[in-house]
Amino acid sequence: MATTHELIVIGGGPAGYSAALYAARASLDVLVLEHGMSGGQIATSDVIDNYPGIPSCSGAELGQKMQAHAEQAGAHSAYGSVQAIEKDDSGSFVITTDMERLTAHAVVVATGATPRQGGFTGEDAFRGRGVSYCATCDGMFYREKRVFIIGGGNSAVEEALYLSHIASSVELVVRRDEFRASRGMANRLLARDNISVRYQTSITDVEGGTFINAITFRDNATGETHVERFDEGSVGIFVAVGHDPATALVEPLVDLGADGGVLTDDGMATRTPGLFCAGDMRSKTLRQVITAASDGAIAAMSAYQYIEQHN
């Protein structure tokens, strides 16, 4: 027989554990399901320094603190990969993991979003050591340094404009001969003195020791490549080719926005009553630890109200 909880939270990142904390403080029986490290995507960040009240700590440490805080309040955690979420005729949710079947009166899904990779050699090896996917998160580490941004859409332009206030110089590496960004965004970018653009160019390889010291560029028009060398630690690459919200589990039960994220109301409710989505998997404009935590708190309180009204 399946174990029943009042609330199940799927995802142990900032949104998930914030939801668990608020639900536990409201005296709900809440279980968090996570298939990896606590912290979710932030666990791969060497340093988080933009979460209020915590000037600097590793992503893994912050994730562990969030888990511990929620568990101190009464939440429980289990490790397992969720395979399916269904709503049965009684209105309860059936959660199937690789280990067991569970039921819940309400569910908060906080499975995050994954930045798309740039696809160049050395990308994974230098992630967090010269390769980044979020200017708002990591831009301050590149103060007065040289920065390259891969991408030609609105998100890449926004990253470039943001970094232009921090880095000494910013170069967009655009694989085509024009931007995909809107004309207005492109004009703003081109008016900035310390931003330049390399059209029809791709980064194919990075090398270095502890940090990057060499980047290979390819001319997409001719196919020719050349290597540029830098003082180690003086240069960074930001990959800004979009994010993929992790929505596969809930797609039959929700509506998706133009960015692929789940559409919710202000209370994080989806079109399926009792199912709430929070954090980076939502359709939203800013994906940060603090916005994910906010989403989780709101989702938990909405779930509490739903459970009180329907059980």
PAFISE-158676 format. One record per residue: residue number from 0; residue in three letters; x, y, z of N, C-alpha, C in turn. Coordinates in steps of 0.1 Angstrom, whole numbers, plus 5000, padded with zeros to 4 digits. Each point is the difference from the previous one (the first is absolute). Layout:
% residues N
<NUM,"Ala",<X,Y,Z>,<X,Y,Z>,<X,Y,Z>> ...
END
This chain:
% residues 311
<0,"Met",<5008,4988,5000>,<4992,5012,5000>,<5009,5012,5000>> <1,"Ala",<4996,5010,4992>,<5008,5012,4999>,<4999,5009,5012>> <2,"Thr",<5012,5005,5004>,<5000,5010,5011>,<4995,5013,4996>> <3,"Thr",<4991,5006,5009>,<4994,5012,4997>,<5006,5012,5008>> <4,"His",<5002,5011,4994>,<5004,5012,5007>,<4990,5011,4996>> <5,"Glu",<5000,5010,5009>,<4991,5012,4996>,<5006,5007,4988>> <6,"Leu",<5013,5002,5000>,<5007,5008,4989>,<5012,4993,4996>> <7,"Ile",<5002,4998,4987>,<5013,4995,4995>,<5006,5011,4992>> <8,"Val",<5013,5002,5002>,<5008,5010,4993>,<5010,4992,4991>> <9,"Ile",<4999,5003,4987>,<5010,4993,4991>,<5010,5010,4996>> <10,"Gly",<5013,4997,5005>,<5011,5009,4997>,<5005,5006,5012>> <11,"Gly",<5013,4998,5003>,<5007,5005,5012>,<5009,5011,4998>> <12,"Gly",<4996,5010,4992>,<5007,5012,4998>,<4994,5011,5009>> <13,"Pro",<5004,5013,4997>,<4995,5011,5008>,<4985,5001,5001>> <14,"Ala",<4993,4998,4988>,<4986,5000,5000>,<4994,4989,5008>> <15,"Gly",<5005,4988,4998>,<4995,4988,5007>,<5001,5001,5015>> <16,"Tyr",<5012,5003,5004>,<5002,5000,5015>,<4994,5012,5007>> <17,"Ser",<4998,5011,4992>,<4992,5012,5006>,<4986,4996,5001>> <18,"Ala",<4994,4992,4990>,<4987,4995,5001>,<4998,4991,5012>> <19,"Ala",<5010,4991,5002>,<5000,4990,5011>,<5001,5007,5013>> <20,"Leu",<5008,5011,5001>,<5001,5007,5013>,<4987,5007,5004>> <21,"Tyr",<4994,5007,4990>,<4987,5007,5003>,<4989,4990,5003>> <22,"Ala",<5000,4989,4993>,<4989,4989,5002>,<5002,4994,5014>> <23,"Ala",<5012,4997,5003>,<5003,4994,5014>,<4996,5009,5011>> <24,"Arg",<5003,5013,4998>,<4997,5010,5010>,<4984,5002,5001>> <25,"Ala",<4993,4996,4990>,<4986,5001,5000>,<4994,4986,5005>> <26,"Ser",<5009,4992,5005>,<4996,4987,5006>,<4995,4990,4990>> <27,"Leu",<5004,5001,4987>,<4996,4990,4991>,<5010,4988,5000>> <28,"Asp",<4996,4988,4997>,<5008,4989,4998>,<5006,5001,4986>> <29,"Val",<5013,5004,4999>,<5006,5003,4987>,<5012,4991,4998>> <30,"Leu",<5001,4995,4988>,<5011,4992,4995>,<5007,5006,4988>> <31,"Val",<5013,5002,5000>,<5007,5005,4989>,<5007,4988,4993>> <32,"Leu",<4998,4999,4986>,<5006,4989,4992>,<5011,5007,4992>> <33,"Glu",<5012,4995,5001>,<5011,5006,4992>,<5009,4988,4995>> <34,"His",<5004,5001,4987>,<5008,4989,4994>,<5015,5003,5000>> <35,"Gly",<5004,5011,5005>,<5014,5004,5000>,<5004,5006,5013>> <36,"Met",<5009,5010,5000>,<5004,5007,5012>,<4990,5010,5003>> <37,"Ser",<4999,5003,5014>,<4992,5011,5004>,<5005,5013,4994>> <38,"Gly",<4991,5009,4996>,<5004,5012,4994>,<4997,5000,4985>> <39,"Gly",<4998,4988,4994>,<4997,5000,4986>,<5011,5006,4992>> <40,"Gln",<4996,5009,4990>,<5010,5005,4991>,<5011,5009,5007>> <41,"Ile",<4996,5006,5011>,<5010,5009,5007>,<5011,4992,5006>> <42,"Ala",<4998,4987,5002>,<5011,4991,5006>,<5012,5000,4991>> <43,"Thr",<4999,5004,4987>,<5012,5000,4991>,<5007,5013,5000>> <44,"Ser",<4995,5010,5008>,<5006,5014,5000>,<5011,5000,5011>> <45,"Asp",<5012,5005,4996>,<5010,5001,5010>,<4997,5010,5011>> <46,"Val",<4994,5011,4996>,<4998,5011,5009>,<4986,5006,4997>> <47,"Ile",<4992,5001,5011>,<4987,5008,4999>,<5003,5012,5009>> <48,"Asp",<4999,5012,4994>,<5003,5012,5008>,<4989,5011,4998>> <49,"Asn",<4988,4996,4995>,<4989,5010,4998>,<4987,4996,5007>> <50,"Tyr",<5002,4991,5010>,<4988,4997,5008>,<5001,5008,5013>> <51,"Pro",<4990,5008,5003>,<5000,5010,5011>,<5003,4993,5013>> <52,"Gly",<5009,5006,5008>,<5004,4995,5013>,<5011,4989,5000>> <53,"Ile",<5003,4995,4988>,<5011,4990,4999>,<5010,5005,4990>> <54,"Pro",<5010,5008,5004>,<5009,5007,4991>,<5007,4991,4990>> <55,"Ser",<5004,4988,5004>,<5007,4991,4991>,<5000,4986,5006>> <56,"Cys",<4995,4990,4992>,<5002,4986,5003>,<4998,4992,4987>> <57,"Ser",<5004,4988,5001>,<4999,4991,4988>,<4985,4997,4998>> <58,"Gly",<4997,4997,4987>,<4986,4996,4997>,<4996,4987,5008>> <59,"Ala",<5010,4991,5001>,<4997,4987,5007>,<4997,5003,5015>> <60,"Glu",<5008,5009,5006>,<4998,5004,5014>,<4986,5006,5002>> <61,"Leu",<4997,5009,4991>,<4987,5007,5002>,<4988,4990,4998>> <62,"Gly",<5002,4991,4991>,<4990,4989,4998>,<4998,4992,5013>> <63,"Gln",<5011,4996,5006>,<5000,4992,5012>,<4994,5008,5011>> <64,"Lys",<5003,5013,5001>,<4993,5008,5011>,<4985,5001,4998>> <65,"Met",<4996,5001,4988>,<4985,5001,4997>,<4994,4986,5004>> <66,"Gln",<5006,4989,4996>,<4994,4987,5004>,<5000,4999,5015>> <67,"Ala",<5011,5003,5007>,<5000,4999,5014>,<4989,5008,5007>> <68,"His",<4999,5013,4995>,<4990,5009,5006>,<4986,4994,4999>> <69,"Ala",<4996,4995,4988>,<4987,4994,4997>,<4998,4988,5009>> <70,"Glu",<5010,4992,5001>,<4999,4988,5009>,<4999,5003,5014>> <71,"Gln",<5007,5010,5005>,<4998,5005,5014>,<4986,5004,5003>> <72,"Ala",<4993,5005,4989>,<4986,5005,5002>,<4990,4988,4999>> <73,"Gly",<5005,4988,4996>,<4991,4989,5000>,<4999,4993,4987>> <74,"Ala",<5006,5005,4989>,<4999,4994,4987>,<5008,4988,4999>> <75,"His",<4997,4991,4991>,<5007,4988,4998>,<5006,4999,4986>> <76,"Ser",<5011,4993,4998>,<5006,4999,4987>,<5002,4986,4996>> <77,"Ala",<4998,4997,4987>,<5003,4987,4995>,<5007,5001,4986>> <78,"Tyr",<5008,4991,4997>,<5007,5001,4987>,<4994,4989,4991>> <79,"Gly",<4997,5005,4988>,<4994,4992,4990>,<4997,5008,4988>> <80,"Ser",<4999,4993,4988>,<4997,5007,4988>,<4985,4998,4997>> <81,"Val",<4993,5011,4999>,<4986,5000,4997>,<4997,4996,4985>> <82,"Gln",<4992,4990,4998>,<4998,4995,4986>,<4987,5006,4995>> <83,"Ala",<4990,5002,5009>,<4986,5005,4995>,<4993,5006,5011>> <84,"Ile",<4991,5010,4996>,<4990,5006,5009>,<4987,4998,4994>> <85,"Glu",<4990,4995,5008>,<4987,4998,4995>,<4990,5005,5010>> <86,"Lys",<4988,5004,4996>,<4989,5003,5009>,<4989,4990,4999>> <87,"Asp",<4997,4993,5011>,<4990,4990,4999>,<4986,5005,5002>> <88,"Asp",<4990,4991,4999>,<4986,5004,5001>,<4996,5006,5013>> <89,"Ser",<5008,4997,5010>,<4997,5006,5014>,<5005,5014,5001>> <90,"Gly",<5008,5004,4991>,<5006,5014,5001>,<5014,5000,5006>> <91,"Ser",<5005,4988,5004>,<5013,4999,5005>,<5010,4998,4989>> <92,"Phe",<5013,5004,5003>,<5010,4998,4990>,<5008,4987,5003>> <93,"Val",<5003,4993,4989>,<5008,4988,5001>,<5014,5003,4994>> <94,"Ile",<5010,4998,5008>,<5014,5003,4996>,<5007,4987,4999>> <95,"Thr",<5005,4997,4988>,<5007,4987,4998>,<5015,5004,4999>> <96,"Thr",<5008,4994,5009>,<5015,5002,4999>,<5006,4987,4995>> <97,"Asp",<5013,5000,4999>,<5008,4988,4997>,<5000,4990,5012>> <98,"Met",<4995,5005,5011>,<5001,4991,5012>,<4986,4996,5006>> <99,"Glu",<4990,5009,4998>,<4987,4997,5006>,<4989,5009,4994>> <100,"Arg",<4988,4997,5005>,<4988,5009,4996>,<4996,5007,5012>> <101,"Leu",<4997,5013,4999>,<4996,5008,5011>,<4987,5008,4996>> <102,"Thr",<4992,5004,5010>,<4988,5008,4997>,<5001,5013,5008>> <103,"Ala",<4994,5011,4995>,<5000,5013,5007>,<4987,5007,4997>> <104,"His",<4996,5008,5009>,<4988,5009,4998>,<5004,5011,4991>> <105,"Ala",<5012,5005,5000>,<5005,5011,4991>,<5014,4997,4997>> <106,"Val",<5005,5006,4989>,<5014,4999,4995>,<5005,5013,4996>> <107,"Val",<5013,5003,5004>,<5007,5011,4995>,<5012,4994,4992>> <108,"Val",<5001,5004,4987>,<5010,4995,4992>,<5010,5012,4998>> <109,"Ala",<5013,4997,5002>,<5010,5010,5000>,<5013,4993,4994>> <110,"Thr",<4998,4996,4987>,<5011,4992,4994>,<5010,5009,4992>> <111,"Gly",<4999,5013,5001>,<5010,5009,4995>,<5001,5001,4984>> <112,"Ala",<5011,5006,4996>,<5002,5002,4985>,<5015,4998,4998>> <113,"Thr",<5004,4995,4989>,<5014,4998,4997>,<5004,5009,4989>> <114,"Pro",<5011,5008,5002>,<5005,5008,4989>,<5005,4991,4988>> <115,"Arg",<4997,5004,4988>,<5005,4993,4989>,<5015,5002,4999>> <116,"Gln",<5007,4990,4996>,<5015,5001,4999>,<5004,5006,4987>> <117,"Gly",<5012,5005,5000>,<5006,5006,4987>,<5005,4990,4991>> <118,"Gly",<5003,4988,5005>,<5005,4989,4991>,<5014,5001,4996>> <119,"Phe",<5009,5007,5007>,<5014,5000,4996>,<5008,4991,5010>> <120,"Thr",<5012,4996,4995>,<5009,4991,5007>,<5005,5008,5012>> <121,"Gly",<5000,4993,5012>,<5005,5006,5012>,<4989,5008,5008>> <122,"Glu",<4988,5000,4995>,<4989,5007,5007>,<4997,4995,5014>> <123,"Asp",<4999,4987,5001>,<4997,4994,5013>,<5012,5001,5009>> <124,"Ala",<5012,4998,4995>,<5012,5000,5008>,<5002,5014,5007>> <125,"Phe",<4996,5011,4993>,<5002,5013,5005>,<4987,5007,5006>> <126,"Arg",<4990,4992,5001>,<4988,5006,5006>,<5003,5005,5014>> <127,"Gly",<4997,5012,5003>,<5003,5006,5013>,<5014,5005,5001>> <128,"Arg",<5008,4998,4990>,<5014,5004,5000>,<5003,5008,4987>> <129,"Gly",<4991,5007,4995>,<5002,5008,4988>,<4988,4998,4991>> <130,"Val",<4991,4990,5002>,<4988,4998,4992>,<4988,5002,5009>> <131,"Ser",<4991,5009,4997>,<4988,5002,5008>,<4988,5001,4991>> <132,"Tyr",<4988,4999,5007>,<4988,5000,4992>,<4990,5011,5006>> <133,"Cys",<5005,5009,5009>,<4991,5010,5006>,<5008,5012,5004>> <134,"Ala",<4998,5011,4993>,<5007,5012,5003>,<4996,5006,5013>> <135,"Thr",<4988,4999,5003>,<4995,5006,5013>,<5006,4992,5012>> <136,"Cys",<5002,4987,4998>,<5006,4991,5010>,<5015,5003,5002>> <137,"Asp",<5007,5000,4989>,<5015,4999,5000>,<5007,5012,4994>> <138,"Gly",<4993,5010,4996>,<5006,5011,4994>,<5011,5007,5008>> <139,"Met",<4998,5001,5013>,<5009,5007,5009>,<5014,4994,5000>> <140,"Phe",<5001,4987,4997>,<5013,4993,5000>,<5008,5005,4988>> <141,"Tyr",<4994,5008,4991>,<5007,5004,4988>,<5002,5015,4999>> <142,"Arg",<5000,5006,5012>,<5002,5015,5000>,<5014,5003,4994>> <143,"Glu",<4999,5010,4990>,<5012,5004,4993>,<5007,4989,4992>> <144,"Lys",<4993,4990,4997>,<5006,4989,4991>,<4993,5000,4987>> <145,"Arg",<5006,4992,4991>,<4994,4999,4986>,<4990,4989,5000>> <146,"Val",<4989,5002,4994>,<4989,4991,5000>,<4995,4997,4985>> <147,"Phe",<4998,4988,4997>,<4993,4996,4988>,<4986,4994,5003>> <148,"Ile",<4990,5003,4992>,<4987,4995,5002>,<4996,4993,4987>> <149,"Ile",<4996,4987,5002>,<4995,4992,4988>,<4985,5002,4999>> <150,"Gly",<4996,5005,4989>,<4985,5001,4997>,<4997,5013,4993>> <151,"Gly",<4989,5000,4993>,<4996,5012,4993>,<4985,5004,5002>> <152,"Gly",<4994,4994,5010>,<4986,5003,5003>,<4999,5010,5011>> <153,"Asn",<4987,5003,5004>,<4998,5010,5010>,<5007,4997,5013>> <154,"Ser",<5000,4987,5004>,<5007,4997,5013>,<5015,5003,4999>> <155,"Ala",<5006,4997,4989>,<5014,5003,4998>,<5003,5015,5001>> <156,"Val",<4992,5008,4993>,<5001,5014,5001>,<4998,5006,5014>> <157,"Glu",<4990,4995,5007>,<4998,5004,5014>,<5012,4997,5008>> <158,"Glu",<5006,4988,4999>,<5012,4996,5007>,<5011,5010,4997>> <159,"Ala",<5002,5003,4987>,<5011,5009,4996>,<4998,5014,5006>> <160,"Leu",<4988,5005,5000>,<4998,5013,5005>,<5003,5000,5015>> <161,"Tyr",<4995,4990,5007>,<5003,4999,5014>,<5015,4999,5003>> <162,"Leu",<5007,4992,4993>,<5014,4998,5002>,<5008,5012,4996>> <163,"Ser",<4995,5008,4991>,<5008,5012,4995>,<5002,5010,5012>> <164,"His",<4993,4999,5011>,<5002,5008,5011>,<5010,4995,5010>> <165,"Ile",<5004,4987,4997>,<5009,4993,5009>,<5014,4997,4994>> <166,"Ala",<4999,4994,4988>,<5012,4995,4993>,<5007,5012,4993>> <167,"Ser",<5013,4999,4997>,<5007,5010,4993>,<4995,5000,4985>> <168,"Ser",<4998,4989,4994>,<4994,4999,4987>,<4992,4988,4998>> <169,"Val",<4990,5001,4992>,<4990,4989,4997>,<4999,4998,4985>> <170,"Glu",<5002,4987,4996>,<4999,4997,4986>,<4989,4989,4998>> <171,"Leu",<4990,5003,4992>,<4990,4990,4996>,<5006,4991,4989>> <172,"Val",<4998,4988,5001>,<5004,4990,4990>,<4988,4994,4994>> <173,"Val",<4996,5005,4988>,<4988,4997,4993>,<5002,4991,4988>> <174,"Arg",<4994,4988,5000>,<5004,4991,4990>,<4994,5004,4986>> <175,"Arg",<4990,5008,5000>,<4995,5004,4987>,<5005,5014,4996>> <176,"Asp",<4995,5006,4989>,<5004,5013,4996>,<4991,5011,5005>> <177,"Glu",<4991,4997,5009>,<4991,5010,5006>,<4995,4995,5013>> <178,"Phe",<4995,5009,5008>,<4994,4997,5013>,<4986,4993,4998>> <179,"Arg",<4997,4992,5009>,<4986,4995,5002>,<4992,5010,5009>> <180,"Ala",<5007,5008,5007>,<4994,5009,5010>,<4992,5011,4992>> <181,"Ser",<4991,5006,5008>,<4992,5010,4994>,<5009,5012,4996>> <182,"Arg",<4995,5008,4990>,<5008,5011,4995>,<5003,5010,5012>> <183,"Gly",<4990,5003,5008>,<5002,5009,5011>,<5011,4995,5009>> <184,"Met",<5000,4987,5004>,<5011,4995,5008>,<5013,5001,4994>> <185,"Ala",<5001,4996,4987>,<5012,5001,4993>,<5006,5014,4999>> <186,"Asn",<4991,5010,4998>,<5005,5013,4999>,<5006,5005,5014>> <187,"Arg",<4993,4996,5010>,<5006,5003,5014>,<5013,4994,5002>> <188,"Leu",<5002,4988,4995>,<5013,4993,5002>,<5011,5007,4992>> <189,"Leu",<4997,5003,4987>,<5010,5006,4991>,<5004,5014,5004>> <190,"Ala",<4991,5007,5008>,<5004,5013,5005>,<5009,5000,5012>> <191,"Arg",<5002,4989,5006>,<5009,4999,5012>,<5014,4999,4996>> <192,"Asp",<5009,5009,5005>,<5013,5002,4996>,<5009,4987,5002>> <193,"Asn",<4998,4993,5011>,<5009,4989,5003>,<4994,4986,4995>> <194,"Ile",<4990,5000,4991>,<4995,4988,4995>,<5003,4999,4985>> <195,"Ser",<5004,4989,4995>,<5002,4997,4986>,<4994,4987,4996>> <196,"Val",<5000,4997,4987>,<4993,4988,4995>,<5009,4993,4990>> <197,"Arg",<5001,4987,5001>,<5006,4992,4990>,<4989,4992,4993>> <198,"Tyr",<4997,5004,4988>,<4990,4993,4993>,<5005,4988,4993>> <199,"Gln",<4991,4990,4997>,<5004,4988,4993>,<5012,4993,5006>> <200,"Thr",<5000,4999,5014>,<5011,4995,5007>,<4995,4990,5011>> <201,"Ser",<5007,4990,5002>,<4997,4991,5011>,<5012,4997,5008>> <202,"Ile",<4998,4997,5013>,<5011,4995,5009>,<5000,4985,4999>> <203,"Thr",<5011,4994,4997>,<5001,4986,4998>,<5007,4992,5011>> <204,"Asp",<5009,5008,5007>,<5009,4993,5010>,<5005,5010,5010>> <205,"Val",<5001,4996,5013>,<5007,5008,5010>,<5010,4991,5007>> <206,"Glu",<5011,5006,5004>,<5011,4993,5007>,<5005,5009,5012>> <207,"Gly",<5007,4994,5009>,<5006,5007,5011>,<5005,4991,5010>> <208,"Gly",<5003,5006,5012>,<5005,4993,5012>,<4988,5000,5009>> <209,"Thr",<5001,5008,5011>,<4989,5001,5009>,<4989,5008,4993>> <210,"Phe",<5003,5010,4992>,<4991,5009,4993>,<5003,5000,4985>> <211,"Ile",<4992,5005,4992>,<5002,5001,4986>,<5011,5009,4996>> <212,"Asn",<5009,4995,4991>,<5010,5009,4995>,<5001,4999,4984>> <213,"Ala",<4991,4993,4994>,<5000,4999,4985>,<4986,4997,4995>> <214,"Ile",<4996,5007,4989>,<4987,4998,4994>,<5002,4998,4985>> <215,"Thr",<4994,4990,4994>,<5001,4998,4986>,<4986,5005,4994>> <216,"Phe",<5002,5009,4990>,<4989,5005,4993>,<4999,4994,4986>> <217,"Arg",<4988,4998,4995>,<4998,4996,4986>,<4992,5010,4992>> <218,"Asp",<5005,5004,4988>,<4993,5008,4991>,<4990,4992,4993>> <219,"Asn",<4987,5002,5002>,<4990,4991,4995>,<4998,5002,4985>> <220,"Ala",<5005,5011,4995>,<4999,5002,4985>,<5010,4992,4992>> <221,"Thr",<5012,4999,5006>,<5012,4994,4993>,<5003,4986,5006>> <222,"Gly",<4996,4998,5013>,<5004,4988,5007>,<5014,5000,5006>> <223,"Glu",<5007,5012,4998>,<5013,5001,5006>,<5000,5002,5015>> <224,"Thr",<5010,4995,5007>,<5000,5002,5015>,<5013,5007,5003>> <225,"His",<5000,5006,5012>,<5012,5006,5005>,<4999,5000,5016>> <226,"Val",<5011,5000,5006>,<5001,5000,5015>,<5004,5013,5005>> <227,"Glu",<4993,5006,5010>,<5004,5012,5007>,<5004,4996,5015>> <228,"Arg",<5011,5005,5004>,<5005,4997,5014>,<4999,5012,5009>> <229,"Phe",<4998,4997,5013>,<4997,5010,5010>,<5008,4996,5013>> <230,"Asp",<5002,5010,5008>,<5005,4997,5014>,<4990,4992,5007>> <231,"Glu",<5004,4989,5006>,<4991,4992,5007>,<4991,5007,5011>> <232,"Gly",<4987,4998,4999>,<4991,5007,5009>,<4996,5014,4996>> <233,"Ser",<5005,5005,4988>,<4996,5013,4996>,<4988,5001,4991>> <234,"Val",<4994,4988,4997>,<4990,4999,4989>,<4989,4991,5005>> <235,"Gly",<4988,5003,4995>,<4989,4991,5003>,<4991,4998,4988>> <236,"Ile",<4992,4989,5000>,<4991,4997,4989>,<4986,4998,5007>> <237,"Phe",<4990,5008,4995>,<4986,4998,5004>,<4992,4994,4989>> <238,"Val",<4994,4989,5003>,<4992,4993,4990>,<4986,5005,5002>> <239,"Ala",<4994,5006,4990>,<4986,5006,5001>,<4992,4996,4988>> <240,"Val",<4998,4987,4999>,<4992,4995,4988>,<4987,4994,5005>> <241,"Gly",<4995,5004,5012>,<4987,4996,5005>,<5000,4990,5011>> <242,"His",<4989,4998,5006>,<4998,4990,5010>,<4988,4990,4996>> <243,"Asp",<5001,4988,5005>,<4990,4990,4998>,<4993,4997,5013>> <244,"Pro",<4988,5006,5003>,<4993,4996,5013>,<4997,4985,5000>> <245,"Ala",<5002,4994,5012>,<4998,4986,5001>,<4985,4997,5003>> <246,"Thr",<4992,4999,4989>,<4986,4999,5001>,<4994,4987,4996>> <247,"Ala",<5008,4990,4996>,<4995,4988,4995>,<4990,4993,5009>> <248,"Leu",<5003,5000,5013>,<4992,4993,5010>,<4985,5005,5000>> <249,"Val",<4999,5013,4998>,<4987,5006,5002>,<4993,5005,4987>> <250,"Glu",<5006,4998,4989>,<4994,5005,4987>,<4986,4996,4997>> <251,"Pro",<4995,4988,5004>,<4986,4996,4997>,<4991,5008,5010>> <252,"Leu",<5005,5006,5010>,<4991,5006,5010>,<5001,5015,5001>> <253,"Val",<5008,5006,4991>,<5002,5015,5001>,<5000,5006,4986>> <254,"Asp",<5000,5013,5000>,<5003,5008,4987>,<5014,5006,5001>> <255,"Leu",<5006,5001,4988>,<5013,5005,4999>,<5000,5013,4993>> <256,"Gly",<5010,5009,5004>,<5001,5013,4994>,<5010,5000,4988>> <257,"Ala",<5002,5011,4994>,<5008,5001,4988>,<5014,4996,5003>> <258,"Asp",<5005,5001,5012>,<5014,4997,5003>,<5001,4985,5005>> <259,"Gly",<4989,4992,4999>,<5000,4986,5003>,<4998,4998,5015>> <260,"Gly",<4998,5010,5008>,<4998,4999,5014>,<4985,4998,5003>> <261,"Val",<4997,4995,5012>,<4986,4998,5004>,<4993,5013,5003>> <262,"Leu",<4988,5002,4995>,<4992,5011,5003>,<4993,4998,5014>> <263,"Thr",<5001,5010,5009>,<4993,4999,5013>,<4993,5013,5002>> <264,"Asp",<4991,5001,5010>,<4995,5012,5005>,<5010,5006,5011>> <265,"Asp",<4996,5011,5006>,<5009,5006,5010>,<5002,4991,5012>> <266,"Gly",<4991,4990,5002>,<5001,4991,5011>,<5008,4987,4996>> <267,"Met",<5006,5000,4989>,<5007,4988,4994>,<4991,4989,4996>> <268,"Ala",<4987,5002,5000>,<4991,4990,4996>,<5000,4998,4985>> <269,"Thr",<4999,4987,4995>,<4999,4996,4986>,<4985,4998,4997>> <270,"Arg",<4998,4996,4988>,<4986,4997,4996>,<4994,4988,5006>> <271,"Thr",<5009,4991,5007>,<4995,4989,5007>,<4999,5003,5015>> <272,"Pro",<4988,5000,5005>,<4999,5004,5015>,<5008,4991,5009>> <273,"Gly",<5007,5006,5009>,<5009,4993,5009>,<5014,4998,4995>> <274,"Leu",<5003,5004,4988>,<5013,4998,4994>,<5006,5014,4999>> <275,"Phe",<5011,5003,5007>,<5007,5013,5000>,<5014,4998,4994>> <276,"Cys",<5005,5010,4993>,<5013,5000,4995>,<5008,5012,5004>> <277,"Ala",<5013,4998,5003>,<5008,5011,5006>,<5014,5000,4995>> <278,"Gly",<5006,5011,4999>,<5014,5001,4997>,<5003,5001,4985>> <279,"Asp",<5011,4996,4996>,<5005,5002,4986>,<4992,4993,4989>> <280,"Met",<4992,4990,5004>,<4992,4993,4990>,<4988,5008,4996>> <281,"Arg",<4997,5011,5008>,<4989,5008,4996>,<5003,5009,4988>> <282,"Ser",<4990,5005,4993>,<5003,5011,4990>,<5002,5013,5008>> <283,"Lys",<5012,5006,4998>,<5003,5011,5009>,<5012,5008,4993>> <284,"Thr",<5002,5012,5005>,<5010,5009,4994>,<5013,4999,5007>> <285,"Leu",<5001,4996,5013>,<5012,5000,5008>,<5001,4987,5007>> <286,"Arg",<5011,4993,4997>,<5002,4987,5006>,<5012,5001,5010>> <287,"Gln",<4997,5002,5013>,<5010,5002,5010>,<4997,4992,5012>> <288,"Val",<5009,4998,5009>,<4998,4992,5012>,<4988,5007,5008>> <289,"Ile",<5001,5014,5001>,<4990,5007,5008>,<4986,4999,4995>> <290,"Thr",<4999,5001,4986>,<4987,4999,4994>,<4994,4986,5001>> <291,"Ala",<5009,4990,5000>,<4995,4986,5001>,<4995,4998,5015>> <292,"Ala",<5008,5005,5009>,<4996,4999,5014>,<4986,5006,5003>> <293,"Ser",<4998,5012,4994>,<4988,5007,5001>,<4988,4992,4994>> <294,"Asp",<5003,4994,4988>,<4989,4992,4994>,<4997,4988,5009>> <295,"Gly",<5010,4994,5006>,<4997,4988,5009>,<4992,5004,5012>> <296,"Ala",<5003,5011,5006>,<4992,5005,5012>,<4985,5002,4996>> <297,"Ile",<4998,5007,4988>,<4987,5003,4996>,<4992,4987,4996>> <298,"Ala",<5007,4991,4994>,<4994,4987,4996>,<4996,4992,5012>> <299,"Ala",<5008,5000,5010>,<4997,4992,5013>,<4987,5006,5006>> <300,"Met",<4999,5013,5001>,<4988,5006,5006>,<4988,4998,4992>> <301,"Ser",<5001,5000,4987>,<4989,4997,4991>,<4996,4985,5002>> <302,"Ala",<5010,4991,5001>,<4997,4986,5002>,<4993,4998,5013>> <303,"Tyr",<5004,5007,5011>,<4994,4999,5013>,<4985,5004,4999>> <304,"Gln",<4997,5011,4993>,<4987,5005,4999>,<4991,4989,4992>> <305,"Tyr",<5006,4995,4990>,<4993,4990,4992>,<4997,4987,5008>> <306,"Ile",<5010,4996,5008>,<4997,4988,5008>,<4990,5003,5011>> <307,"Glu",<5000,5011,5006>,<4990,5004,5010>,<4986,5000,4995>> <308,"Gln",<4999,5004,4987>,<4987,5001,4994>,<4994,4987,4994>> <309,"His",<5009,4991,4997>,<4996,4988,4993>,<5002,4987,5008>> <310,"Asn",<5004,5001,5012>,<5002,4987,5008>,<4995,5002,5015>> 
END
